Amino acid sequence: MNTLIIISVLPIVLLYLGLYKATKSLLPVTIVGLLVALGAAIAQWNNVALPIFHGMMLFDNFSIAFSGITIISTILVLMLSGGYFEKISKHTAEYYAIILFSLAGIIVMLSFYNLVMLFIGIEIMSVSVYILAGIKKNDFASNEAALKYFLMGAFSTGFLLFGITLLYGTTGSFGLEAIRDWVIAHPHIDPMFYTGIGLIIVGLCFKVGAAPFHFWTPDVYEGSPTLITAFMSTVVKTAGFAAFLRLFSACFAPLSDFWVPVLIAMTIMTLFIGNITALYQQSFKRMLAFSSISHAGYLLFAIVALGSGSANSVFVYATAYSIASIIAFGSLILVQQQNGSDNFESFNGLAKNNPFLAFVLTVAMLSLAGIPLTAGFMGKFFMFSGALAKYHVWMVIIAVVNAIISIFYYFRVIIAMYFRSADRTELVVPAYYKIVFGISALVTILIGIYPDFIARFI
């Protein structure tokens, strides 16, 4: 609870700092505030978890672990923001404040114990991200991204809210515990309840970018400022899947025969659409957008194979994906600033020009591809193990085939950096970028070698 209070108060402090033109203190105050919020979350670890606010929220180890990774990811993203927002506008305090308001909504999403709080958390997060996608007011692509994201987000919210309404109409409660008890007590489920589950699946799959509700993702990711895209593809996606898992594991596990076949079909569709489409991209940023769709497919495995290890699987995979994506988007920001382009050719000869940047980006690409001795490999291993224990091997074979496909487009960057030459001036990596990249690459390798480092957190 203290974590949510700190993150909710911090943006107000930042707005006052912006009002008094203390712009140089915005980033340090934000980082310190988030570290305090992270410490408050860790202090609650293994405490007796009891619902608060009349059963509206629950701060257990699940919510604390995912709150921790979202806060850490936000810190890493914001550490890359030095001078970034100043190039967009003079009013930088608002950008930091909106990101933190979005994070406050995410903490609510991770700690909900009532469907009303799930809806409130999603809306706080979504409205903030709609604004962030369009912060480049004079950029047509940013405006287009914000409009598309807003329209599609509002559309998906309608599905989600209608589904929640049908569940309430059937059970008479928004509380997860009451809904679970109702499901257990009624062997013959009302068709209206099943309809509600279906609509909630549609609404949540919109939020996490799973096919066939993924069509907003490439344009929004490409049009948004790169730093905001990094935040969306890591923190927002992690929160969406954590909320997805919490809801279905708490309420709908006894009805898996109904919704699992639906999610299996969506998982396979998401994997193939994301990976095959990513193969044809010439833009590195757009490739990352389509690859994020494929990673949504891998994360759906944990929900399809719902069990005691699902939370750990999602946590490990989301951590690995977030860290690697932050390196990838951070590298893209530097290369794009120098060359003015996000095409793969912009990375030609980077290994000779800046070996450190080429190395950490290689580690990120290997992790995203799921190559052994990286965190991404361990994330896929946990996902596939859970699916293999519960379902036929054919589903894992499909996932492995898609993982092989992904190697082709992730390795395009590595080939461009090490095996193609280009005349370029020296690319300077700021010190704070080196810190973020170094920490992220080290953690990626550490998790790949010693997965128990985080695998037993939940």
N, C-alpha and C positions, 0 to 999 in steps of 0.2 A: 504494500500500500504506500509506503514511504517513497518508493521508486516512482510511482505514478504522480504523487504530489510534487516531487522535485522536478520531474520532466514537464509538468503542467505549469509550474511557477517560473521555470527558467526562461521560456520564450518571452514572458512579460518583462523580466529583467532585461533581456536583450533589446526589446523594443525601447525601453527607457534609455539604455546606453546609446542606441541609435538616435534617439531624440536629442541627446546632448552631444552628438557628434563624436562619441568615443569609439570610433569604428575599429581602431587597432586592438581594442580589448575584446571584440566580439568573439573571435575564434578561441582565444585562451579561456574566456569565461565559459563558453559553450563546452569545451573539452573538459574543463574542471568540473562543471556541473554534471556532465554525463558520467564522469568517473565516480562522483559522489553517489549518483543514482545507481550505478553498477554496484558500488559497495553496499548500498542499502538493500539491493536485491540479494547479494551474496549473504548478507547478515541474516536473512530469513531462511536460508537453506536448511532443510531437515526440521524446520519448526512444525508443530502440529498445525495442519492445514484445515481450517474451518471456514465455511462460507460466511461472507460478511455482507452487510447492507441487505438484510432479509433474504440471503441466498442469491444475491445478484452476481457476486464475484467470488473467485476462489484463487488465492495465491499459494499454490502448491509447488513442488519441485519442477513439475512440467512447465508451468508459467514462468518460474524463476529462470530455468535453463534457457528457454527461448527468449525471454526478456534480455538475458545476458548476451546472447549472440546477436540480437538485433541492436542492442546498445553499442556493443563493440564494433559491429559493422558500420553503424552510423558514425562512430568516432573516426574510423579509418577513412570513410568517405569524406567527412568534413576536414580531415587533415590534408586532403588533396585540394581543398577549396581556397587556399591562400592566393589571393589575387584574382580568383576565378569570377566571383560575383561582382567584384569591382569593375571588371571589363563589361559587364552587362548593364549595371545601373549604379548610381551613387547611393541608393537606399539599400544597403546590404543587410541591415539588421532584420528587415522583413523576411529575407530569404532564410536566414538561420532560424528565425522564429517559426516560420511555416513548416520547415523540416521537423522541428521539435514538436509542434502541434500534431503533425502526422505521426511522429513516434509515440506521442501520448495516446492517440487512437489505437496504435498497434499494441501498446501495453494492455489496453482495455480488451482488445481482441484476444490476446493471449491468456487473459485471466477471467474471461466471462464464465458465468455459471447459470446464465439466464439468456434466452434468445434476444431479449430486448437489449442487453448489454453488447451482444454480438453485433446487432444492427447499429447501435450507437458507435461502437468502436470502428466498424467498417466505414461508416459515414464520415467520422472525424478524419480518419486516414485518407479516404478517397477524395474528399473535398480539398484537402491540403495538397494532395498530389496533382489534382486537376490544375490548381493554380501554379504549382511548380513546373508542370509541363509547358506552360505558356509564359514563363517569366521573361523570355526574350520578346518583348512587345513588338519590336520592329522586324522580327524574323517571321516570315510567312510560314516556314516549316514548323516552328514552335507553336504558332497560333493554330495551325491545322492539327497538330498533335493534341493540344489542349482541348480543342473542340471535339475531335473524334473520341478522345478519352472520356470527356464529360458525357457525350451522348451515349456511348456504349456502356459507361459506368452507370448512368441513370437507368438505362434499359435493364441491365443485369440486377440492379437494386430492386426493381419492380418484381422480378422473378423471385428474388430472395425473400422480399417482404411478403409476397403473396403466399409463398411456401410456409413461412413462419405463421401466417394467419391461419392457414389450413391446419397446421399442427395444433395451434391453440384452440381452434374450433372443435377439434376431435378430442383433445386431452383436457382442455380447460385450464392449461397452465403453460407458462413460458419457461419454467425451471427445468434444467436438465435432469435433475433427480426425479421430479414428478413425471416427466415424459418417459424416462427409463422404466419407472415403476408401472406406468400405464401399459407400455409395450409388453412387459413381462406378464402382467395380469390379464391381457387380452390375447388369447391365441388366434382369434379371428379378427384381423385388423380391418378397420374401415377403409374402403377405397380412397376416401378423401385424405387419409393419413399418408397413403402411398403417393398420392398426387403431390402432397406437400413435400415429401422427401425428394421427389423428382425435380420439383421447382427449385428447391434449395441446392441440389446438385448443379443445376443450370446456373444459378446465381453465383455459386462459389467457383465454378469452373471458368466463368467469365473473369472473376477477380484474379485467378492464378494463371490465366492464359493457356488453358487446356483446350485442345480441339474437341469439337468443331466451333468453339467459342473463342478462338484465338486471333481472329482476323484483325483486331485492333492493335495487337502487339507490335508487329514490325513497323508500322507507320508512326505509332506513338513513341516507341523506343528510338527510332531514327530522328524524328523531329524534335524531341525534347533535348535540352542541353545535356551534354554527355555526362556531367556529374550527377544530374538528376536521374538520368537513365541508369547509372550505377546504383543509385539509391533504390530505384523502383525494382530493378532486377534482383537485388539482394535482400534488402530489409523488408520491402513490401511483399515479395514472393514468399519469403520465409514465414512471415506472419500469416499470410493467407493459408498456407498448407498446415501450419500449426493449429489454426482455428478449425480448419476442415477436419483434421485428425481428432481434435478434442471433441467436436460435436458428434462425429460418427462413432467414435469409440465409446462415448458416454451414453448415447441414446439408441443408436440404430444397429449395433452389433448383432442382436438376435434376429434382425430382418435382413441379414446379409444375402440370403438367397434371392431377394428382390433387387437390391441395388448393385451387388458385386458384378453381375454380368454386364450391366450398363457401364460401370467404370472400367471393366476389362476392355470393352470395345473402344471406349474413349481413350484409354491408355495406349492401345496399339495405334489408333489413329493419330494421337498426339506425337508419338515417337516417329512415325513415318513422315508425317507432314513436316515436322520440325527439322528432321535430319536431311531429308531429300531436298527440301527447299533451300536449306542452308548451303548445299553443295553448289548452287548456281549463283550465289551472291558474289558480287565484285567489291562490295563495301564491307569492310571489317565490322563496322558498327551494326549494319543490317544482318550480317552473319551471326553476330552475338545475339541479336534479337530473335532470330529463328532458332538458334541453339538453345535459348532460354525456354522456348516452347518445348523442345525435346526434353530438357531437364525437368519440365513440369510432368512429362510422361513418366520419367523415372521416379519422381516423388510420389506419383499416384500409386506406384507399386505398394508402398507402405500402407496405404488406405485400402487397397484391394486385398492385401494379405493381412488384414487387421488382426493384431495379436499383441502379446505382451512386449514384443520387441519393436513394434512399429514406431513408438516415440523415439527410441534410440536411433533407429534407422533414419528417420526424417531429420533428427538433430545432427547426426554425423554428415549426412548428405548436404543439408542446407548450409552447414558450416564450411564444408569443403567448397561448395559451389560459390558461396558468398565471397570467400577469401580470394579464390582464383579470379572471379569476375571483377573484383575491385582492382586487382593488378592489371587485368585486361583493359578495363575502361580508363584507368589512370594512365597506362601506356598510350592509349589512343588519344587522350587529351594532349599529351606532350608531342606526339607525332603530328597530330592535326594542327596544333599551333605552329609547328615549323613548316609543314608542307601545304597546309590549307586543304587537305584531302584526307578522307578516311578509307581510300581504296587499299587493297593489299599491296599494290606497288609502292605505297608510301613507306612500307617497312623494309624495302630492299636495302641490303647492305648495312642494316642497323647493328649487326654483330661487330663489324669493324669500327663503326662510329661510336658505339656505346655498348661495350660488352656486358656491363652490369644490367642495363635495361633489357638487352636481348636475353640474358640468362633468366631473369625473373619472369619475363613474359613467356619464355619456353616452359618454365616450371608451371605457370598458370595454364598454358595450352595442354600440357601433358596431363595435368590434373583434371581439366574439363573433359579430356578424351578418355579418362579412366585408365591411364597407364600405371602399372604397378610401381610401388614406392612413393606414391602421391596420395593425398587425402581423397582425391576423386575416385581412385581405385577402391579404397576402403568403403567409400559411400556407396558405390555400385555393388560391392561385395555384400554389404549388409542388406541392401534392397533385394538383390537376387536371392540371397539365402532365405529371406522371409517368404518370397514368392515360391521358391522351390519347395519349401517345407509344407506349403499349403495347397499348391496347384501343380498341374502337370508341367513337365520340363519344357513343353513347346513354348510356353509363354516366356520363359527365361531365354530360350533360343532366339526368339524374336527380339528381345531386348539386347542380347549380345550382338546380333546382326546389326542393329541400329548403332550400337557402340562402335562397331567396326566402321560403319559409314561415317560416323562423326570424325574418325581419325583423319580422313581425307581433307576435310575443310579446316580442322584445327592445325594440321601440319602445313597447310599453305602458308601460314604466317611464319612458321619455323624455317621453311624452305626459303621464303623471301628474305628473312634476316640473315641466314648463314650461307646461302648458295647463290644469291643474286647480288649484283653490285649496282651501285648508283652513286652519282656525284651529289654529295650532300655536305652541308656545313655541320660542324660538331653539334650534337644535340645535348644540351645542358639539362641535367636532371636536378631539380632543387633538392635541398637537404631533407625537407619534410617528405618529399616523394620517396627519397631513398629509405627513410625510416619506415614508411608504410610498406613499400615493396619488400624491404628486407625482412620485416616481421612477418608479413603474409607468406613469403616464400619459405621462410624457416618453419612456420606452423604447418604449411602444406606438406613439407617433407617429413616433419615430426609425426604428424597424424598418419602419414603413409607408412612409416616405419613402426610406429608404436601407437596403434589405434586406441588402445585402452586409455590413452591420454584424455579422451573425451567420451569414449563409447559407453561409459557406465555412469554418466551424469544423471540420467533420468531413471 
